[in-house]
Amino acid sequence: MTKKINLENQLKLMVALDLTEMDAILVKYINFLSKVWNIEHIYFTHNIKQYKLYDLHDDFVEKGITVEDIVDRGLQKTIEKHYQSTVPHTLLITTDDYTESILSQLAEDYKIDVMVTGNKDELQGTGALSQKLVRMLDSHVLLVPEESTHKMDNVLVPTDFSAASARCFPVAASLVQRFNGKVEALHVYDIPQFFFPYINTEKALDKTKLHLKEKVQQFRKKHKLSEEITFKSIDREDHSIVEAIELQAERSNSDIVVVSARGGNNITTLFVGSTTNDLLARNRKMPLLVVR
């Protein structure tokens, strides 16, 4: 079972490498995370697609060189060059046609708490794997973009006032605790434009803000949230909810966004909340931690 992310627990992290420039970025971010959390062990892993293995096998077998050997040497070189943490680490290399399936199995076998993967834009690759992992894994998933700061001064937590989103706040607290950072909660609301010709807009906004203020008080009390957490509610206006979250993250200079895997209308654990899914599908300038 995935442990709760806090400074009392020793966490196990797995880092999905892919033999691209993203690997160095991930290793350096892991160095930073080892200062943020108490980490017991880090597992660097890479999966070789079996069909690619078959295509290359005949070219190397006569020379006594295997594809696994080449991959191992390449990854070891990257790790040795960039890994500076004192946390023990292991390199795992697998061969399977379905990377998401083998990572899911490894996460279960090694009792992984957080799966770390790259969230690419300009570099080679796509973010499709990340979406699959969030659906399949029981562990938390951290997406690290190409450009990410090694800071935890400001953490943004989008919330819909659900129990699922409430689980993000202890995680956010663990991120800023050693850096005296701040946690900001964000709720994005919407007043349908269709009704504006038939209602008093100013009155509707006042009532909405009053209602949200009460919701925040109830939510804070029910889940025993620290008074140090600031709550901000914004009208999404012409933006989607995800666009509104991203705009606020930029305005707040957020170093990471922490979001629940599921929203308040969760039906089954097989589905990811629509807002989280949209965040996963977009390219961001900051890390995204998806909490189970």
Backbone torsions as a table, in degrees:
resi	resn	phi	psi	omega
1	MET	NA	136.4	-180.0
2	THR	-64.2	129.4	179.2
3	LYS	-75.2	154.5	174.4
4	LYS	-68.2	141.8	178.8
5	ILE	-84.7	106.6	172.7
6	ASN	-154.5	176.1	-175.1
7	LEU	-82.2	-0.2	175.4
8	GLU	-89.3	-24.3	-176.3
9	ASN	-95.4	145.2	172.0
10	GLN	-91.2	118.9	-172.6
11	LEU	-97.7	151.6	172.2
12	LYS	-111.6	126.3	-178.8
13	LEU	-114.3	143.6	173.0
14	MET	-120.6	133.7	-176.0
15	VAL	-118.0	118.7	-178.5
16	ALA	-85.6	110.7	178.9
17	LEU	-100.0	156.5	-175.6
18	ASP	-141.5	18.8	176.0
19	LEU	65.2	29.3	174.6
20	THR	-119.4	-179.2	178.3
21	GLU	-62.2	-18.7	180.0
22	MET	-64.5	-26.0	-176.4
23	ASP	-60.7	-44.2	-179.9
24	ALA	-63.1	-38.7	178.8
25	ILE	-62.8	-43.1	-179.7
26	LEU	-66.7	-44.0	-179.3
27	VAL	-61.0	-42.8	179.2
28	LYS	-65.3	-36.3	178.9
29	TYR	-69.6	-33.2	176.3
30	ILE	-64.4	-38.9	174.7
31	ASN	-54.3	-43.5	179.8
32	PHE	-67.2	-44.1	-178.8
33	LEU	-61.8	-28.7	179.5
34	SER	-68.0	-15.3	174.4
35	LYS	-92.6	-18.9	-178.1
36	VAL	-84.9	-49.2	-177.6
37	TRP	-113.6	166.3	168.9
38	ASN	-87.8	111.2	-175.2
39	ILE	-110.9	127.2	-179.0
40	GLU	-80.7	-43.8	-177.0
41	HIS	-158.1	147.1	177.5
42	ILE	-119.8	128.1	178.0
43	TYR	-110.3	111.0	172.2
44	PHE	-86.1	135.8	-176.5
45	THR	-141.0	150.5	174.6
46	HIS	-144.1	136.3	177.8
47	ASN	-108.9	128.8	176.1
48	ILE	-95.7	121.5	177.5
49	LYS	-60.2	130.8	-175.6
50	GLN	-61.1	-37.4	-178.3
51	TYR	-66.8	-31.1	175.3
52	LYS	-71.5	-34.3	178.9
53	LEU	-63.8	-43.5	-180.0
54	TYR	-64.5	-38.3	-178.4
55	ASP	-64.5	-33.2	-175.0
56	LEU	-97.4	-15.7	-171.0
57	HIS	-57.7	-45.9	-176.6
58	ASP	-63.4	-27.6	-178.0
59	ASP	-74.6	-22.9	-173.8
60	PHE	-112.3	-21.1	-171.9
61	VAL	-60.9	-35.4	-177.9
62	GLU	-69.5	-25.3	-179.4
63	LYS	-90.3	0.6	-179.1
64	GLY	72.7	20.5	179.8
65	ILE	-114.1	131.9	177.4
66	THR	-106.0	159.2	177.2
67	VAL	-62.8	-36.9	178.6
68	GLU	-59.5	-40.1	178.7
69	ASP	-61.0	-44.6	-177.9
70	ILE	-65.3	-44.2	179.5
71	VAL	-63.6	-44.4	-179.8
72	ASP	-58.5	-46.8	-178.7
73	ARG	-63.5	-41.9	-179.6
74	GLY	-63.8	-44.1	-179.2
75	LEU	-71.1	-40.5	178.0
76	GLN	-59.5	-39.1	179.7
77	LYS	-62.7	-44.0	179.1
78	THR	-64.1	-44.5	-179.3
79	ILE	-63.8	-46.1	180.0
80	GLU	-61.6	-34.5	-178.1
81	LYS	-73.6	-37.3	-169.9
82	HIS	-113.1	-18.4	-175.5
83	TYR	-80.8	122.9	-177.0
84	GLN	-122.9	-5.3	-178.7
85	SER	-73.3	156.5	176.7
86	THR	-91.8	-1.7	179.2
87	VAL	-67.6	131.9	179.0
88	PRO	-58.1	144.0	-179.3
89	HIS	-140.1	156.8	-180.0
90	THR	-136.2	142.6	175.6
91	LEU	-104.2	124.9	179.7
92	LEU	-116.1	128.0	177.9
93	ILE	-120.2	127.9	-178.1
94	THR	-124.1	165.5	174.8
95	THR	-130.5	115.0	-178.2
96	ASP	-160.2	147.9	179.6
97	ASP	-71.3	-22.2	-174.5
98	TYR	-120.6	98.7	-176.1
99	THR	-59.9	-42.0	-178.0
100	GLU	-63.4	-34.2	-179.7
101	SER	-70.4	-43.9	-178.4
102	ILE	-70.0	-35.0	176.7
103	LEU	-66.9	-37.6	177.1
104	SER	-63.0	-41.6	179.0
105	GLN	-67.1	-43.1	178.6
106	LEU	-62.8	-41.5	179.9
107	ALA	-60.9	-37.1	178.1
108	GLU	-71.9	-45.6	-177.4
109	ASP	-62.9	-40.6	-176.0
110	TYR	-96.7	6.7	177.6
111	LYS	53.0	54.8	-177.3
112	ILE	-76.1	136.8	178.1
113	ASP	-92.6	-38.7	-179.2
114	VAL	-134.9	124.9	173.1
115	MET	-95.6	126.2	-178.1
116	VAL	-111.0	128.0	-179.6
117	THR	-141.6	159.2	-179.5
118	GLY	-80.5	148.3	176.0
119	ASN	-117.4	94.1	-167.3
120	LYS	-87.8	153.9	175.0
121	ASP	-134.0	-78.6	-178.7
122	GLU	-75.1	-31.9	-178.4
123	LEU	-75.1	166.0	-177.3
124	GLN	-60.2	136.8	174.4
125	GLY	116.7	177.0	179.3
126	THR	-134.0	172.0	-178.4
127	GLY	-95.0	11.1	-176.1
128	ALA	-61.6	-36.5	-179.1
129	LEU	-60.6	-39.8	-178.0
130	SER	-61.4	-42.3	179.3
131	GLN	-63.1	-40.4	178.9
132	LYS	-66.1	-41.3	-178.3
133	LEU	-64.1	-41.2	180.0
134	VAL	-61.9	-35.0	178.7
135	ARG	-73.2	-34.7	-170.1
136	MET	-94.5	-30.4	-171.8
137	LEU	-85.2	150.2	170.8
138	ASP	-89.5	-14.0	-178.9
139	SER	-86.1	165.9	173.3
140	HIS	-71.4	154.6	-179.3
141	VAL	-126.3	127.8	178.8
142	LEU	-113.0	120.7	178.2
143	LEU	-100.9	124.1	-178.6
144	VAL	-111.3	120.5	180.0
145	PRO	-79.9	173.1	-179.5
146	GLU	-61.9	-39.2	179.5
147	GLU	-111.3	105.1	179.2
148	SER	-140.3	139.6	-179.8
149	THR	-85.1	150.5	176.6
150	HIS	-95.8	63.0	-179.4
151	LYS	-138.5	157.0	172.8
152	MET	-136.8	52.0	179.7
153	ASP	-80.9	-37.0	-177.1
154	ASN	-136.2	123.2	179.1
155	VAL	-118.6	129.2	-179.1
156	LEU	-105.5	131.2	179.4
157	VAL	-123.4	99.8	173.6
158	PRO	-65.7	138.9	-178.3
159	THR	-140.0	144.4	172.5
160	ASP	-112.1	17.1	-179.9
161	PHE	67.3	22.3	177.7
162	SER	-90.8	163.4	176.4
163	ALA	-63.4	-33.5	179.9
164	ALA	-63.8	-44.7	-179.9
165	SER	-69.8	-26.4	179.2
166	ALA	-63.9	-28.8	-179.5
167	ARG	-68.2	-14.9	-180.0
168	CYS	-74.9	-24.7	-171.6
169	PHE	-71.4	-41.1	173.8
170	PRO	-61.9	-34.7	178.0
171	VAL	-65.7	-45.6	178.6
172	ALA	-60.6	-39.4	179.4
173	ALA	-62.5	-37.9	-179.9
174	SER	-66.6	-28.0	-179.0
175	LEU	-72.0	-36.2	-174.2
176	VAL	-98.3	-10.8	-170.1
177	GLN	-56.5	-42.5	-177.0
178	ARG	-85.2	-2.7	-176.3
179	PHE	-121.4	5.9	-177.5
180	ASN	53.4	37.1	179.9
181	GLY	-83.0	-179.5	-177.6
182	LYS	-120.1	146.0	175.9
183	VAL	-110.4	126.9	177.8
184	GLU	-117.9	126.6	175.2
185	ALA	-92.0	141.9	-178.2
186	LEU	-130.3	126.9	172.6
187	HIS	-118.4	126.9	179.9
188	VAL	-102.8	120.2	179.9
189	TYR	-112.4	170.9	-175.1
190	ASP	-145.5	127.5	169.9
191	ILE	-109.6	109.7	-175.1
192	PRO	-53.0	127.7	-179.1
193	GLN	-61.2	-24.4	-177.2
194	PHE	-58.4	-32.1	-174.2
195	PHE	-87.7	-10.2	-173.8
196	PHE	-57.5	-36.4	179.5
197	PRO	-68.2	-15.2	-172.6
198	TYR	-111.8	-1.6	-179.9
199	ILE	-132.5	161.3	175.3
200	ASN	-77.9	107.7	-173.5
201	THR	-58.6	-46.7	-178.2
202	GLU	-62.7	-39.8	179.0
203	LYS	-67.1	-39.4	179.6
204	ALA	-64.4	-40.9	179.2
205	LEU	-66.3	-41.0	179.1
206	ASP	-62.5	-43.4	-179.8
207	LYS	-66.2	-39.2	179.4
208	THR	-63.1	-45.0	-179.2
209	LYS	-65.3	-38.1	178.0
210	LEU	-66.0	-43.2	178.4
211	HIS	-61.6	-43.4	-179.6
212	LEU	-66.8	-35.7	177.6
213	LYS	-61.4	-41.8	177.7
214	GLU	-66.7	-40.4	178.8
215	LYS	-61.5	-41.4	179.5
216	VAL	-63.0	-44.4	179.7
217	GLN	-61.3	-43.6	179.8
218	GLN	-66.3	-42.7	-178.8
219	PHE	-65.0	-44.7	179.9
220	ARG	-62.3	-42.6	-178.9
221	LYS	-69.6	-43.9	-177.0
222	LYS	-63.1	-39.5	-175.5
223	HIS	-104.6	10.6	174.3
224	LYS	52.3	51.5	-178.8
225	LEU	-86.1	143.5	-178.1
226	SER	-61.3	144.3	176.8
227	GLU	-69.0	-15.5	179.7
228	GLU	-73.4	-17.1	177.8
229	ILE	-76.7	122.8	178.0
230	THR	-90.8	141.0	178.1
231	PHE	-110.4	134.0	177.9
232	LYS	-129.3	131.8	176.5
233	SER	-116.7	131.6	-179.0
234	ILE	-132.3	146.9	174.8
235	ASP	-80.0	128.3	-177.4
236	ARG	-72.4	-16.6	178.0
237	GLU	51.5	-119.6	-176.9
238	ASP	-91.0	3.9	-177.7
239	HIS	-95.5	158.9	169.5
240	SER	-75.1	167.3	179.2
241	ILE	-60.5	-42.8	-178.8
242	VAL	-64.4	-41.6	178.0
243	GLU	-62.1	-39.6	179.1
244	ALA	-65.0	-39.5	177.4
245	ILE	-63.2	-45.2	-178.3
246	GLU	-64.7	-40.1	179.1
247	LEU	-64.2	-41.9	178.9
248	GLN	-68.1	-36.4	177.7
249	ALA	-61.3	-39.1	178.5
250	GLU	-69.5	-42.8	-179.7
251	ARG	-62.9	-36.4	-176.9
252	SER	-86.5	-0.3	-175.8
253	ASN	53.4	44.3	-177.7
254	SER	-67.1	139.3	179.5
255	ASP	-91.5	-18.2	179.2
256	ILE	-163.1	150.2	174.2
257	VAL	-112.0	129.1	179.6
258	VAL	-111.8	121.7	-173.4
259	VAL	-136.5	150.7	178.7
260	SER	-78.5	145.7	177.8
261	ALA	-64.7	-27.9	-177.7
262	ARG	-129.0	151.0	178.7
263	GLY	-95.0	-170.1	-176.7
264	GLY	-71.5	-17.8	-178.8
265	ASN	-102.1	33.7	-178.2
266	ASN	-61.0	133.1	176.8
267	ILE	-104.0	-46.1	-179.7
268	THR	-150.2	154.2	-178.2
269	THR	-67.6	-7.8	178.9
270	LEU	-76.1	-16.8	-178.0
271	PHE	-106.3	140.1	175.3
272	VAL	-95.3	141.4	178.8
273	GLY	-54.5	145.3	-173.4
274	SER	-62.5	-39.6	179.3
275	THR	-65.6	-44.0	178.4
276	THR	-62.9	-41.8	179.9
277	ASN	-62.3	-40.3	178.7
278	ASP	-67.4	-37.1	176.5
279	LEU	-63.8	-39.5	179.2
280	LEU	-64.8	-33.0	-175.2
281	ALA	-79.7	-14.9	-176.3
282	ARG	-100.5	157.9	175.8
283	ASN	-90.7	130.0	-178.4
284	ARG	-122.0	168.1	179.6
285	LYS	-99.9	2.1	-178.2
286	MET	-137.7	157.1	179.5
287	PRO	-63.6	154.1	177.5
288	LEU	-127.3	121.3	177.7
289	LEU	-106.5	116.9	-179.6
290	VAL	-98.5	118.3	-172.9
291	VAL	-98.6	133.7	175.9
292	ARG	-84.8	NA	NA
